[in-house]
Amino acid sequence: MKFMTKLSKKIKGHKLLFGIIILFFLVFAGWAIYAYLNKVMPQSAIYFLNDIEAPKAGNKILVFSPHPDDETIALGGYIYDATKAGAEVQIVLVTDGNKQGLKSQRYAEFKKATARLGVKSSSLVFLGHPDGSLSTVKESKLATEFEVQINNFEPNIVFYPHLDDQHLDHAYTGQIAKKVTENLDMIDYQYLVHAKYFPQPQTYHPDDYLLPPQKLVTFDHEWQRYLVSPETEAVQKKAVEEYVTQMKNPLVRELSYSMIRKNELFAVDREEGD
């Protein structure tokens, strides 16, 4: 009788373990199917992302923005929270935004948008390189200009575009910024703007989370989140809307609005051995 009781308990234990394994498999399979069909991670994946450290007084934050509006749509929430916390933020605008002959208007919009985020006009740097053909600028020249900004400002946190961003101006900016900063004692974050199937859905969904496209979830870097409050999200939206010239283009408008979510998304390189 005792033998049968022990056997019954053992079978029940195995059933429970088997049930847990099946449940885990179903959850994982569901994620995999969702990611395959939608090319982006499911909303529940947000809970598995680590948080980047919130900005605080004493931080010196340097942002490299390829075009007027990239800084606002990619990390406007972080910038606003940083200035509100007493951090010092400087933004380096790499190109002149003049691809459509709108340089003066886009510069004016850049100043208005960043002012909404709390950035002083004296903390804006204009490099004035050609919009849409940044790669025609020699790498050594751009690297020197980036180094000058870093040496003058002495940041402890740097943001620049993701190296796999599909816009060539973004990728080129990111590649050079990474080379310039990789041996310096600072935290660097990469932000994504242009990628296939990103964001999903590509329309205004302020109650959704921003998650990386499946293709860019790799072992060489980790995606991290920065959660934003409803107040910060609302400020970011108003700042985005300062870019009136961009809002006239339906594709750019949808992309800009679709980046306004409950979090912002940044990639951090993994250290060897992590």
Order of alpha helices (4+ residues) and beta strands (2+ residues): alpha-beta-beta-alpha-beta-alpha-beta-alpha-beta-alpha-beta-beta-alpha-alpha-alpha-beta
